[in-house]
């Protein structure tokens, strides 16, 4: 009996020491991961600031181009209207003068006839100069728009480069998520921390939103889209899904938060689609852990 009691005491002591060692090993693994997460979040904040600046510049360039296009359209209409009026006036003046020349041609001297011809020539020359000046003005505006387009392309290329760096950083964060998953497998009862995965999902959504504003011919855009696709695949491999909502038909009952609804005359009446995803929906193991925030466009 004594021997059995002694053996039980030794067994419980051994189990306590094993549990302590396991806890210490887990803490040793988790501490470096925590430090890496803090470092990556700091670098990520810096990238977000640079991306925000470039995004603002891109939006400003888009707005400037739209305003200039509208002004050019207005000027074109005004020039066309003025040219039509001038053409009518020249024709009326020519008809009147031609009639007067016919009536008094026999009584006017050769010098007077030359004077009338000179007046008509001056009118025609004025019309020609006006046409040349209008054409030159249109050329100058076209050159200015070309310059703005080049500036926009340059901004978009810079933005693509910054987003490329951002995807590399997010790839490192995904490695941390994989390590976290491995650590959690050693402690089945522990709750997973979704904060890093949600952060990566938000960054992916931001990049995709900016990609939709860019020219499809922008240098490096296809490589960036491929990198974003790879990031989403890696998230999916770790149990996280980002359902595609952009462009989908919106209907009441969807588990989303609608921040605003914008009228759109190009849509059929009462038709409503999701035109912007501000915060993406994220599912973990088929269960929604983040609700999407969206904007919609509605026909009227």
C-alpha positions in Angstrom: 0.0 0.0 0.0 2.8 2.4 0.9 4.6 1.6 -2.3 1.4 2.4 -4.3 1.0 5.8 -2.6 4.6 6.7 -3.2 4.3 5.7 -6.9 1.1 7.9 -7.3 2.9 10.9 -5.7 5.8 10.5 -8.1 3.5 10.2 -11.1 1.5 13.4 -10.3 4.8 15.3 -9.7 6.0 14.2 -13.2 2.8 15.3 -14.9 3.0 18.8 -13.2 6.5 19.3 -14.4 5.5 18.2 -18.0 2.6 20.7 -18.0 5.0 23.5 -16.8 7.5 22.7 -19.6 4.7 22.7 -22.2 3.4 26.1 -21.1 7.0 27.6 -21.1 7.5 26.3 -24.6 4.3 27.8 -25.8 5.2 31.2 -24.3 8.7 31.0 -26.0 7.0 30.4 -29.4 4.3 33.0 -29.0 6.6 35.9 -27.8 8.6 36.2 -31.0 5.4 36.1 -33.0 4.0 39.0 -31.0 7.1 41.1 -31.6 7.0 40.3 -35.3 3.3 41.4 -35.5 4.1 44.7 -33.8 7.0 45.4 -36.2 4.9 44.5 -39.3 2.0 46.7 -38.0 4.3 49.6 -37.7 5.7 49.2 -41.2 2.1 48.6 -42.5 1.1 52.0 -40.9 3.8 53.8 -42.8 2.8 52.1 -46.1 -0.9 53.1 -45.5 0.1 56.7 -45.1 2.0 56.7 -48.4 -0.8 54.9 -50.2 -3.4 57.4 -48.8 -1.3 60.3 -50.2 -1.1 58.7 -53.7 -4.8 57.8 -53.6 -5.7 61.4 -52.9 -3.5 62.6 -55.8 -5.1 60.0 -58.1 -8.6 61.2 -57.2 -7.6 64.8 -57.6 -6.2 64.0 -61.1 -9.4 62.2 -62.1 -11.5 65.1 -60.9 -9.4 67.6 -62.7 -9.6 65.7 -66.0 -13.4 65.4 -65.6 -13.7 69.1 -65.0 -11.5 69.9 -68.0 -13.4 67.6 -70.2 -16.6 69.4 -69.3 -15.1 72.8 -69.9 -13.7 71.7 -73.3 -17.1 70.4 -74.2 -18.7 73.7 -73.3 -16.0 75.6 -75.2 -16.5 73.4 -78.2 -20.2 74.0 -78.2 -19.7 77.8 -77.8 -17.1 77.8 -80.7 -19.5 75.8 -82.9 -22.3 78.1 -82.2 -20.2 81.2 -82.8 -18.8 79.7 -86.0 -22.3 79.0 -87.3 -23.4 82.6 -86.5 -20.4 84.0 -88.2 -20.9 81.8 -91.2 -24.6 83.1 -91.5 -23.4 86.7 -91.1 -20.8 86.3 -93.8 -23.3 84.7 -96.1 -25.8 87.4 -95.5 -23.2 90.1 -96.0 -22.0 88.5 -99.2 -25.5 88.2 -100.6 -26.3 91.8 -99.8 -23.1 93.1 -101.3 -23.5 90.9 -104.3 -26.9 92.4 -104.9 -25.7 96.0 -104.5 -22.8 95.3 -106.9 -25.2 94.0 -109.5 -27.5 97.1 -109.2 -24.7 99.7 -109.4 -22.1 97.9 -111.4 -22.6 100.1 -114.4 -22.5 103.4 -112.5 -19.5 102.6 -110.2 -16.0 103.2 -111.3 -13.3 100.5 -111.3 -11.8 101.9 -108.1 -15.1 101.6 -106.2 -15.5 98.0 -107.4 -12.0 97.2 -106.1 -13.0 98.8 -102.8 -16.0 96.6 -102.4 -14.0 93.5 -103.3 -11.4 94.5 -100.7 -14.2 94.7 -98.0 -15.4 91.3 -98.9 -11.9 89.9 -98.8 -11.4 91.5 -95.4 -14.6 89.8 -94.1 -13.4 86.4 -95.5 -10.0 86.9 -94.1 -11.5 87.6 -90.7 -13.5 84.4 -90.8 -10.3 82.4 -91.8 -8.3 83.9 -88.9 -11.1 83.1 -86.5 -11.1 79.5 -87.7 -7.3 79.2 -87.4 -7.4 80.7 -83.8 -10.2 78.3 -82.8 -8.2 75.3 -84.1 -5.1 76.5 -82.3 -7.0 76.8 -79.1 -8.4 73.3 -79.4 -4.9 72.0 -80.1 -3.5 73.7 -76.9 -6.3 72.2 -74.8 -5.7 68.7 -76.3 -2.0 69.0 -75.4 -3.0 70.0 -71.8 -5.3 67.0 -71.5 -2.5 64.8 -72.8 -0.2 66.2 -70.2 -2.7 65.6 -67.4 -3.2 62.0 -68.7 0.6 61.4 -68.5 0.6 62.8 -64.9 -2.3 60.5 -64.0 -0.5 57.5 -65.5 2.7 58.4 -63.5 0.7 58.6 -60.3 -1.0 55.3 -61.0 2.4 53.6 -61.7 3.8 55.0 -58.4 0.6 53.7 -56.6 1.1 50.3 -58.2 4.7 50.2 -56.9 3.6 51.1 -53.4 0.8 48.5 -53.4 3.4 46.0 -54.6 5.5 46.7 -51.5 2.3 46.4 -49.5 1.5 43.0 -50.8 5.1 41.8 -49.9 4.5 43.0 -46.3 1.1 41.3 -46.2 2.7 38.1 -47.4 4.9 38.2 -44.3 1.9 38.8 -42.1 0.3 35.7 -43.7 3.3 33.7 -42.6 2.6 34.8 -39.1 -1.0 33.7 -39.4 0.2 30.3 -40.5 2.6 30.1 -37.5 -0.2 31.1 -35.3 -2.4 28.3 -36.7 0.4 25.8 -36.0 0.7 27.1 -32.4 -3.1 26.8 -31.9 -3.0 23.2 -33.0 -0.9 22.5 -30.0 -3.5 24.0 -27.7 -6.9 23.0 -29.2 -8.9 24.9 -26.5 -7.3 28.3 -27.2 -9.4 30.8 -29.2 -7.9 32.1 -32.5 -6.9 35.8 -32.8 -8.5 37.1 -36.0 -7.1 40.7 -35.8 -4.2 40.1 -38.1 -6.3 38.3 -40.7 -8.9 41.0 -40.7 -6.3 43.6 -41.1 -4.9 41.8 -44.2 -8.4 41.5 -45.6 -9.0 45.2 -45.2 -5.7 46.0 -47.0 -6.6 43.7 -49.9 -10.0 45.4 -50.2 -8.3 48.8 -50.3 -5.9 47.7 -53.0 -8.8 46.2 -55.1 -10.8 49.4 -54.7 -7.9 51.5 -56.1 -7.2 49.0 -58.9 -10.8 49.6 -60.1 -10.0 53.3 -60.6 -6.9 52.7 -62.7 -6.4 52.3 -66.4 -6.1 48.7 -67.3 -2.9 49.5 -69.3 -1.1 50.9 -66.3 2.4 49.4 -66.0 2.7 46.6 -63.4 -1.1 46.4 -62.8 -1.4 42.8 -64.0 1.4 41.7 -61.7 -0.3 43.5 -58.8 -3.6 41.8 -59.5 -1.8 38.5 -59.5 -0.2 39.2 -56.1 -3.6 40.2 -54.6 -5.1 36.9 -55.9 -2.3 35.0 -54.3 -2.9 36.8 -51.0 -6.6 35.9 -51.1 -5.7 32.2 -51.8 -3.3 32.1 -48.8 -6.0 33.6 -46.6 -8.4 30.9 -47.9 -5.8 28.2 -47.1 -5.9 29.4 -43.5 -9.7 29.3 -43.3 -10.5 32.9 -44.1 -12.8 33.8 -47.1 -13.6 37.2 -48.6 -16.9 36.8 -50.6 -17.1 38.9 -53.8 -19.8 41.6 -53.3 -18.8 44.4 -55.7 -21.2 44.6 -58.7 -23.6 42.1 -57.1 -27.3 42.8 -57.0 -28.4 44.2 -53.6 -31.6 43.0 -51.9 -33.1 43.5 -48.5 -32.1 40.8 -46.1 -28.5 40.7 -47.1 -26.2 40.6 -44.0 -24.4 43.9 -44.8 -24.3 47.5 -43.6 -25.4 50.0 -46.2 -23.7 53.4 -45.5 -25.3 55.2 -48.5 -27.3 54.7 -51.7 -26.6 56.9 -54.7 -29.1 57.4 -57.6 -27.9 56.2 -61.0 -29.9 57.0 -64.1 -28.0 54.3 -66.0 -29.7 51.5 -64.0 -33.2 50.2 -64.5 -35.8 51.6 -62.1 -35.7 50.0 -58.6 -32.6 48.0 -59.6 -29.8 48.3 -56.9 -26.3 47.1 -57.1 -23.3 47.2 -54.7 -21.0 49.9 -56.2 -18.4 50.1 -53.4 -17.1 47.8 -50.6 -15.8 50.0 -47.8 -15.1 47.2 -45.3 -15.1 43.6 -46.7 -17.0 40.6 -45.3 -14.8 38.0 -43.8 -15.7 34.4 -43.0 -13.7 32.0 -40.9 -14.4 28.3 -41.4 -17.7 29.3 -43.2 -18.8 31.5 -40.2 -19.0 35.3 -40.7 -16.6 37.1 -38.3 -16.8 40.6 -40.0 -19.9 42.3 -41.5 -19.3 44.2 -44.8 -20.0 47.9 -45.1 -21.1 48.9 -48.6 -22.4 51.7 -50.8 -25.1 51.0 -53.4 -26.2 52.6 -56.7 -30.0 52.6 -57.4 -32.0 53.2 -60.6 -34.8 55.6 -60.6 
